[in-house]
């Protein structure tokens, strides 16, 4: 009897609603050739920029960054069901994000809570996830306060992302406006967050924390800082949950570089051996090797193949890296060597208007 081949992985792309973008795009990805085939476009003209997939693989969530509703001009967040056979999306429901310009959403590892970062208003909202995969009413909204040294970009808090620890106990929240990475403990029973033993870690003034990546061992946290295009390294004591700054402003640009500094995204490979970060100013991805002590060794810069690389995707299962270029309307596909961490251009690209967020879902 012939064995059934596993289904091809699915690629989900969130976009900004510009240059004819339809909303969310669903592709079948072909690992053998490094190509993708469009399966569905989900109409959404409110810039469904950032996406997150439920741990079960059955639901997808999207923030609507331009969806101003009510007197507070709130954004919103949508929940979709993922068809188990086709991977196509069906709308479930929508909730207000309780803040302006939501730019990031993450799901806790039990699949019970969603965390939405409202960049415009500097707030963080917590949503319980219902049995049908939909989003319940917000159970908590935390408003950050403060400002930074850059009067134009840091006049107020700007919550950019919230990333869950491997053990599902802590939430690392990057605030570009206050130059702080906040740490919250997750109360799953009450669907709320409480301040951690270390409530926040302050990073260098004017650097603008944007996103974090958590090492598989859960002791090391790496944060990319948008305004300085540098990386900060934090260490967590898992016994006490204290978090300390180990090294700040690890540069990933040449010393002679004088162009725009606009750090975008950060990811570790599944083994935690390599760290990748992007800079939109010179359209590059930097690769670091990660030491046993958590320290970083810069290996090299690689051109991403387009203009303004926003988010990128590391797919360890098929050993590809995909980079989304917001301005040139392309996703560039690289083959990644798992042992060396090196990237090799495949020559393949996906044409799509203003791609922002990339997610891969593997099916058995």
N, C-alpha and C positions, 0 to 999 in steps of 0.2 A: 504493500500500500504506500502510495506517495505521501510524503510528509507535507503538511500544510505550512506554507511559508508565512512568516510573521508579516503582519500588515506594515505598509510603509509608514514612516513617521509623518506627523503633521506639523506644518509650520504655520504659526499664527502671527500676523503682523498688525500692530497698531500704528495709526498714522495721524498727522495733522490734516485738517480739512482745508487743504490748499491745492492748487494746480490740478483740480479734478479728482482728488482722492474721494473714494466712495465710503471709506470708514475702516472696517476691519477686513483683512484679507486672509483667506484660508487656502493653504497650498498642501499638496502631497509632495514630500521631499524624497528624492531617489538617491540613496547613499552610494549606490554602485556607480553613478555618473556625476553626482554632485549637482543635480539639476532639480528644479521644482516645477510643479504643474498646478495652475490655479484651479481651485475647486469651488470657491464661493466668495462673494463679496457681501458683507453685512452692512447695509446702508446706515450711515450715522454721520451727520454733517457737523457734529459738535466736538470734533477732534478727540476721538477715542485713542489717546496717545499712549497710555501705558496699560499693560495687560498683566493678569496673573491667573494661573491655572490651579484649580483645587487639587489637593494631594491625591484624590481619588481618580483624577483625570476625567471626571464627568461634567465639570463646570468651568466656565471661564468668566472672568470679571474684567471690566474696562472702566477707567475713569474718563469722564467727558470734560475735557479741560476748558472748553468754551461755553459750557452750558449754564449761563447766568439765569437763576430762577429766584423769584420772590424779592422782597425788599432788601435782603442781605446779599443778593446777587450770587447765590450759591451755585457751585458746580454740582455734578451728579455722578453716580456710578451705576453701571448696568451689570446685571447678572445674565449669563447665557447657559443653556444646557448644551453639552457636546454629544452629538450622536455617536454612539459607540462603534458603529460600522463605517460611517462616512466621514466622521469628524466635523460635520457641518454644525453651525450654531443656530440655536433657537432662543429667542428672547424670553427671559423669565420675568424679571421685574427691574425697577429702578428706584434708587433712593437718593435724596439730596446728600451731598458730601459734607454739608454744614460748614462750608468754607469756600473761598474763591480759588479758582485755578488749580483743582486737584491734579497732581502730576505723577502720583505713584500709588500703587496698591499692592499689598502683600497679604498672604493667607498664612495663618498659623499652621503648624505641622500636623495638628489634629483635625484641621479642616473645619473648625468651629467658629473662628473669628477672622474678620477682614480688617485691615488697617489702611486707612486712606490718608495720604499726606496732602494737605491743602497749602500749596506754595504761596498763593496770593495773600491769604489771610494769616499764614503762619500757625495753622492749627492741625491737630491730628484727631481723626474720628475713628471710633471702634464700632464695628457692626457684627452682630451675631449672624451666623449663616444658618438658614432654615433647612429643614429636612429635604425640601425639594431643590436645594441649591440656591434658592433666592436669598436676598439680603433682607434682614429684619431692620427695624428702626434702629438708628444709632443708639448704642447703650452708653456712650461716653464721648465727649468732645473736649479735648485738652487744648487750651489756648496758650501758646508760648508768648513770652514778652521779651523785650530787650532790643538791642540793635548792635551794629558793628561799626568799624571805622570808616567804611566806604559809604559816604553820605548818599550816593545815588542808588547803590545796589543793596545796602545793608541798613536802610533807614528803619526797618522793622523786621520781625522774625519771618523767615521763609522756610517752612518745613519741606524738605525735598524728598525724603525717603524714610521708610521704616522697615528694617530687616530683622528677621527672627533668628535667634540663636539655634544651634543644632539641637540642643536639648529642649527647645520650645519653652524655656523659662523667661528669657530676656528679649527685649525689643530695642534695637539700636536705631535711634532717630537722628538723622543728620539735618541740622538747621543752618542753611547757608547765611541767613541774616544775622545770626548771633555768634557765629564761629564756635558752636558747641555741638557735641554729639551727646544727646540725651540717652539715658539708659532707664528703661522701665521694666518692672516685673509684670508678667502676664498672669492675671487671675482668670483662669478659664471658667470657673464656676460662676463668677459674678459678671463675666464678660467685660472686664475693666482692667485698666493699667494702674499700677502704683509706682511711686518713685523707688528706684533701686537703692541699695546700700551706697553705691556711688551714683548720684543722680545725673551727673553729666561729666564730660571731660571737655575742657576748653582747649582749642587748637590755636595756631598762630593767627594773629589779628589780620583780617582782610583776606583770609585764604578761602573761605566759603565752602564748608563741608557739603557734599552732594550725595554720596552713596557709599555704602559699606559692603564688604564681602567678608563672610565668616569662615575661618579655616575649619576643615572637617573635624579637627580635634577639639574645636570649640574654645580654645584658649587664646587664639590670636584673631584680631579683628583689624581689617585693613580698610581705610577710608580714602576715597579720592576727593580732592578739594578742587572745586571748579575754577575758582578765581586765581589760584596760584599754580594749577596743574602740578600738584605734588600729592604724595601719599602720606598718610599718618598711620602709625602702627600702635594699636592698643593691645594690652594683655589682660585677660580675665582670670581671676582666681576662682575656680569652679566650686571651691569649698565655701567661700565667703561671698561670692558674686561681686567682689570689689573689682573695679576696672581701672587700670592706670595707663598713662601715656608713656610709651616706650621710646618712640622716635617720631619726630614730626618733620614735615616738609622734605620727604624723600623725593628728590627730583627725578623725573623721567624724560626730561628734555635736555638737549645739548647745552653745555655751559654758555655757548655763544649765541643761543637762540634769543631773538629779540622780538618775535612776533606775538600774536595773540595767544594768551593763556586761557584755555577754555576746556578744562577737564570734563569728561562726559560720563564714562561708564567704567566699571571695575568688576572683574570676575576671577575666581580661582578655578583651576581644573579640579576634577572630582577627587583626585588624590592629595590635593593641596601642595603640589610640587612647584607649580608655576602660577604667577599672578599676571594678569593682563589689564592694561588701562589705556584709555583713548584720550587724545587731545584733538579738539576740533580746529585749533588754530593752524596746525600744520598737517592735519589729516593723517595722523599716525596712531599706531597701537604700540605700546611699549611692553616688553616681556621681561619679567623678573623671575629669577629662581628663588625659591623660599627655603631658607636654611632650617635646620632642626631647632634653632633658637628663635625661629620666627622672623629673623632679619631677612632683608631683601638684597639681592645682588642683581643689578641692572645688566641685562644681556644685550638687547638691541632694540632699535625702533624699526617698525615695518610700515610702509605706506599702505593705507587701507583701500585704495583704489577708487576714491570718490571724494566729494566735498562735504565736510561737516559730519564725520562719523558720530552718530548719536549713541544708541545702544548697540551692543553686539551680543552674539550668542556663542557659547562654547558647548558643543554637543559631544560629550565624551563617548557616547555609544557608537557614533559613526565617525568620530575623529574629524569633525569639521568645525571651522569658525566662520560665522556669517556676520558681516558688518553692515549696519543700516546707515545710509548716507542721506541725511535730511534734505540737503540742498540739491544734490544731483539726481535724486529720485531713483536710487539704485541700492540693491543689496549685493555686496560682493562676497563670493564664496571662496574660502581658503581651505585647503587640506592641512590638518594639524598633526604633527608627529608627537604622539603621546609620551615617548621616552625623552625627547629633547625639548619639547615644547615649541619647536619651530613651526613657522607657517610657510605654506607654499601656495601661491596663487594658482587657481584652477582655470582661470580665464572665463569662468561662468559668472553671470550676473542675473539678477531679477529686477525687472523694471517695475517700479511702483511709486506713486506720488508720495513724497515726504514720509518715508518710513521712520518710525521712532523706536518701537519696541518689538523684539523678536522672541518668540517662545517655541520650543520644540516639544512635541508630545509623542512618545513612543507607545505603540500598541502591540500587544502580544498576539 
